[in-house]
Amino acid sequence: MLPFIPWSSPRAEPGGGVFWKTPEIVAWAKGRAFTYIPTDEGRLYLAT
């Protein structure tokens, strides 16, 4: 199974047209290249 990001609650709204998941994805990746795959279950799987 690929790792997934548990979203914070309540979630922050970054503003400026940035999608709400973007800051958490970038923080999780810690400078590594990544691919994300959204799923119907609401999880976001990442491959680094």
HULINBEL-V115119 format. One record per run of one state. SS is the DSSP state (H for helix, E for strand, - for the rest). FROM is the first residue (numbers start at 1). TO is the last residue. If there is no record, write none. Layout:
BEGIN
{{SS,FROM,TO} {SS,FROM,TO}}
END
This chain:
BEGIN
{{-,1,3} {E,4,4} {-,5,21} {H,22,29} {-,30,34} {E,35,38} {-,39,43} {E,44,47} {-,48,48}}
END
